Amino acid sequence: MNSTPEKPDVRPQFLGKDTPLPSSPEEAVLDYVPNPRPGLTYLVRFVSPEFTSLCPVTNQPDFAHLVIDYVPGETIVESKSLKLFLGSFRNHNGFHEDVTVGIGARLFEEMRPQWLRIGGYWYPRGGIPIDVFWQSGTPPEGLWLPDQGVPPYRGRG
Protein backbone atom coordinates (compact mmCIF):
# COMPACT_ATOMS: atom_id res chain seq x y z
CA MET A 1 0.00 0.00 0.00
CA ASN A 2 1.33 3.43 -0.97
CA SER A 3 1.43 5.86 1.98
CA THR A 4 2.20 8.89 -0.21
CA PRO A 5 -0.79 11.24 -0.35
CA GLU A 6 -2.24 11.78 -3.80
CA LYS A 7 -1.60 15.13 -5.37
CA PRO A 8 -4.47 16.84 -7.15
CA ASP A 9 -4.41 16.69 -10.94
CA VAL A 10 -3.43 20.26 -11.82
CA ARG A 11 -3.12 21.37 -15.41
CA PRO A 12 -1.56 24.81 -15.87
CA GLN A 13 -3.54 26.75 -18.45
CA PHE A 14 -0.57 27.99 -20.52
CA LEU A 15 1.87 25.09 -20.52
CA GLY A 16 2.23 23.49 -23.96
CA LYS A 17 0.01 26.09 -25.64
CA ASP A 18 0.72 28.99 -27.95
CA THR A 19 -0.08 31.86 -25.61
CA PRO A 20 0.01 35.56 -26.49
CA LEU A 21 1.71 38.01 -24.17
CA PRO A 22 -0.82 39.69 -21.85
CA SER A 23 -1.33 43.36 -22.65
CA SER A 24 -0.78 44.44 -19.03
CA PRO A 25 0.35 43.02 -15.67
CA GLU A 26 -3.24 43.36 -14.41
CA GLU A 27 -4.48 41.07 -17.22
CA ALA A 28 -1.69 38.52 -16.70
CA VAL A 29 -2.73 35.31 -14.95
CA LEU A 30 -0.20 33.46 -12.83
CA ASP A 31 -0.58 29.68 -12.58
CA TYR A 32 0.31 27.88 -9.38
CA VAL A 33 0.76 24.15 -8.91
CA PRO A 34 1.17 22.05 -5.76
CA ASN A 35 4.61 22.10 -4.16
CA PRO A 36 6.21 18.77 -5.14
CA ARG A 37 8.21 18.72 -1.86
CA PRO A 38 5.85 20.02 0.83
CA GLY A 39 7.32 20.17 4.30
CA LEU A 40 10.87 20.77 3.05
CA THR A 41 12.58 24.15 3.21
CA TYR A 42 14.25 24.88 -0.10
CA LEU A 43 14.92 27.91 -2.26
CA VAL A 44 13.60 28.49 -5.78
CA ARG A 45 15.27 31.18 -7.90
CA PHE A 46 14.01 32.80 -11.09
CA VAL A 47 16.26 35.20 -13.01
CA SER A 48 15.06 37.57 -15.71
CA PRO A 49 18.22 39.26 -17.06
CA GLU A 50 16.42 41.16 -19.85
CA PHE A 51 13.35 42.52 -18.04
CA THR A 52 11.80 45.69 -19.50
CA SER A 53 9.12 48.17 -18.55
CA LEU A 54 8.44 51.76 -19.57
CA CYS A 55 9.37 54.99 -17.84
CA PRO A 56 6.13 56.67 -16.70
CA VAL A 57 7.50 60.11 -17.57
CA THR A 58 9.30 59.65 -20.90
CA ASN A 59 7.65 56.42 -22.10
CA GLN A 60 11.16 55.16 -22.93
CA PRO A 61 12.10 51.55 -22.10
CA ASP A 62 13.79 50.78 -18.79
CA PHE A 63 15.89 47.62 -18.46
CA ALA A 64 16.55 45.50 -15.40
CA HIS A 65 18.02 42.24 -14.23
CA LEU A 66 15.47 40.70 -11.84
CA VAL A 67 16.22 37.96 -9.34
CA ILE A 68 13.27 36.36 -7.53
CA ASP A 69 13.97 33.96 -4.66
CA TYR A 70 11.27 32.16 -2.70
CA VAL A 71 10.70 29.30 -0.30
CA PRO A 72 7.56 27.45 -1.41
CA GLY A 73 4.60 26.97 0.83
CA GLU A 74 1.82 24.78 -0.54
CA THR A 75 2.31 25.93 -4.15
CA ILE A 76 4.98 26.89 -6.66
CA VAL A 77 4.55 29.31 -9.55
CA GLU A 78 4.48 27.76 -13.03
CA SER A 79 7.41 29.22 -14.97
CA LYS A 80 5.67 29.93 -18.30
CA SER A 81 2.94 31.93 -16.58
CA LEU A 82 5.67 33.85 -14.70
CA LYS A 83 7.46 34.53 -18.00
CA LEU A 84 4.22 35.87 -19.52
CA PHE A 85 3.54 37.99 -16.41
CA LEU A 86 7.03 39.51 -16.51
CA GLY A 87 6.76 40.06 -20.27
CA SER A 88 3.51 41.97 -19.79
CA PHE A 89 5.52 44.81 -18.25
CA ARG A 90 7.00 45.67 -21.68
CA ASN A 91 4.06 48.02 -22.26
CA HIS A 92 3.59 49.04 -18.63
CA ASN A 93 4.57 52.45 -17.30
CA GLY A 94 5.99 52.38 -13.79
CA PHE A 95 8.81 53.66 -11.66
CA HIS A 96 11.50 51.09 -10.82
CA GLU A 97 10.42 50.94 -7.19
CA ASP A 98 6.75 50.33 -8.00
CA VAL A 99 7.48 47.69 -10.63
CA THR A 100 9.95 45.70 -8.51
CA VAL A 101 7.96 45.77 -5.28
CA GLY A 102 4.69 45.20 -7.18
CA ILE A 103 6.01 41.98 -8.74
CA GLY A 104 7.22 40.67 -5.39
CA ALA A 105 4.05 41.64 -3.54
CA ARG A 106 1.76 40.05 -6.14
CA LEU A 107 3.69 36.78 -6.10
CA PHE A 108 3.71 36.75 -2.31
CA GLU A 109 0.00 37.53 -2.03
CA GLU A 110 -1.13 34.96 -4.59
CA MET A 111 1.34 32.11 -4.09
CA ARG A 112 1.66 32.42 -0.29
CA PRO A 113 5.24 31.15 -0.08
CA GLN A 114 6.98 30.79 3.27
CA TRP A 115 9.26 33.64 2.22
CA LEU A 116 10.03 35.69 -0.91
CA ARG A 117 12.54 38.33 -1.95
CA ILE A 118 13.10 40.19 -5.19
CA GLY A 119 16.09 42.17 -6.35
CA GLY A 120 15.58 44.61 -9.22
CA TYR A 121 18.92 45.70 -10.63
CA TRP A 122 17.99 48.52 -13.02
CA TYR A 123 20.33 49.80 -15.69
CA PRO A 124 21.14 53.54 -15.60
CA ARG A 125 18.71 56.22 -16.69
CA GLY A 126 20.14 59.70 -16.44
CA GLY A 127 23.46 58.16 -15.40
CA ILE A 128 22.17 56.58 -12.18
CA PRO A 129 21.51 52.84 -11.76
CA ILE A 130 18.68 52.13 -9.33
CA ASP A 131 18.61 48.86 -7.41
CA VAL A 132 15.37 47.97 -5.61
CA PHE A 133 15.00 45.19 -3.04
CA TRP A 134 11.93 43.80 -1.26
CA GLN A 135 11.37 40.77 0.92
CA SER A 136 8.38 39.42 2.76
CA GLY A 137 10.12 39.08 6.13
CA THR A 138 12.91 37.11 7.76
CA PRO A 139 14.11 34.06 5.80
CA PRO A 140 13.31 30.68 7.37
CA GLU A 141 15.90 29.42 9.84
CA GLY A 142 18.49 27.14 8.28
CA LEU A 143 17.77 28.28 4.70
CA TRP A 144 20.80 28.33 2.42
CA LEU A 145 20.48 31.78 0.90
CA PRO A 146 23.01 32.37 -1.87
CA ASP A 147 23.99 35.86 -2.98
CA GLN A 148 21.86 37.06 -5.88
CA GLY A 149 25.01 37.18 -7.99
CA VAL A 150 24.52 40.59 -9.59
CA PRO A 151 27.58 42.82 -9.25
CA PRO A 152 27.34 46.51 -8.34
CA TYR A 153 26.92 48.55 -11.49
CA ARG A 154 29.95 48.60 -13.77
CA GLY A 155 28.13 47.64 -16.92
CA ARG A 156 26.55 44.78 -14.92
CA GLY A 157 29.40 42.45 -15.88
N, C-alpha and C positions, 0 to 999 in steps of 0.2 A: 504494500500500500504506500502511495506517495504522500508524504507529509507536507510537501511544498504547497502553499496556498495558490489557488488558481488566480491568474492575473486576468483582468477584464480584457476582452477583445477590443482594442482601440485602433482605429484606422485614421491616421492624420489625413486631413482633407486635401493637402497639397502634394504630399509625397507621391512621386511617380506620375504626376500630371503636369501638363503644360499650363503654367499659371502666370497670368500677367502681374506686373508690379502694381501694388495698390497705389492709388493716386495721392494718398496722404497717410500719415501715421495713425490718424483716427480711424480710417477705413481698414487698416491692416488688422488681420486676425492672427493671433498667435496660437499655435497648437501645442498642447501639453499632453504627454503620455506618462503612464505610471513609471515611477523610479524603478529600474531593474534591480537595484541593490538597496531596498529600504532597510533602515536600521544601521547602515554603515555611514560613517562620516568620510566623504571624499569630495574633492574639488573638481569642478568642471570649468573649463576655460574656453571662451570664444574670442577670437581675434578678428577684427575687421580693419585691415591696414589701409583700406582705400575708401573709408566712409566719407560721404559728402552730404551737406545740407546747404541752405542758402542764407546769406546774410540778410537780416530783416530790414536793414537800412539801404544797402546798395543792390540787393538782389543778386550779388555775385556769389559764385560757389565758395564754400568753406570746406577744407579738407581736414580729416582727423584720422588718427590711428586709435581705434577703440579696443579696450581689453575688458571683457566681462568675465568675472569669476563668481561662481556660486556653489554652495553646498546644497544639494537637492534635499527637499522634504519628501512629500509623497509623489511629486511629479518632476519631470524634466521637460525643458522646452525642446520642441522638434526643430532641428537646425534649418530646414528649408523655410519654415514659417518665420524663423528669426531673420534669415537672410532677406526675405521679402519685406518684413517689417523695417529692417535697417535700410533697405533700398528705397523705401517709401519716403525717406527724408530728403531724397534728391531734389524734390520740388517743394520742400517745406522750409519756410522762413523761421529762423529761431536763433537766438544768441547761443553761444557755445555752452554756457552754464545751463540754460533751459533744456537744450537738446540732450546733453549728457545726463543730467539728473532725471529728466523725464523718461529716458530709456530705462535707467536703473529702477526708478520708482514703479514704472508700469510692470516690468518683469517681476519685481518683488511683490507687488500687489496681486497680480494674477497667478503667478506660479507658486507663491508662498514657500520659497526655499527656506532652509534653516538660516542662511546668511547669503548676502550678495554684495559685491562691490563692482564699480565700474570706474575705469580710468579713461578719460577723453584727452588725448594728446593732440591738440589742434596745431596745425601749421600756421606760421605767421600771417597776420593781416595787419598792415600798417607797421610792420617790423617787429611785432610782439607776438611770440607764441603764447597761447593760453592753454594751460593744462587744468582739467576739471576732474575732481575725484568725489565720489559719493559711495557710502556703504550703509548697509541697513543696521549695523550695530557692531558688537564685538564678535570676532570670529569664534567658532566653536573651539573649545579647549582641545588641544592635541592635533589640530588641523595643520597639515603641512601647507604653508602658504608661500609659494615661490614669488619672487619679485616679478613684476609685470613685464620686465625685460625691455622697456622702452627708454632709451637714453635721454638725458636732458637735451634740449634742442641744440643741435649743431648739424642741421640738415637731416635730423632723425636717423642718421647712420645708414 
